[in-house]
Amino acid sequence: MSITDRVIAIIAEQAVLEPSDVTPTSTLEDLGIDSLGLVESIFAIEEEFDISVPFNANEPEASDFDISNVAAIIAGIEKLVSEKV
């Protein structure tokens, strides 16, 4: 399963949707994921990929991690995974 598929599965589970309902252009708001859901998604992603996502739930805009849409989240995770050695 690719990184994209795994991230979409995690986000879909958090949004209580089918993975097919989650598109790269979907925003978390579009999917009905609130700030608590976002934090839970980040934790699940960190656990799935054994990475640390540079995301501050208290100051999302100050985080060095783009959560503007699903594609941005996937790109950020692919970058973190590729840097993990």
Secondary structure, 3 states (H helix, E strand, C coil): CCHHHHHHHHHHHHHCCCHHHCCCCCCCCCCCCCHHHHHHHHHHHHHHHCCCCCCCCCCHHHCCCCCCCHHHHHHHHHHHHHHCC
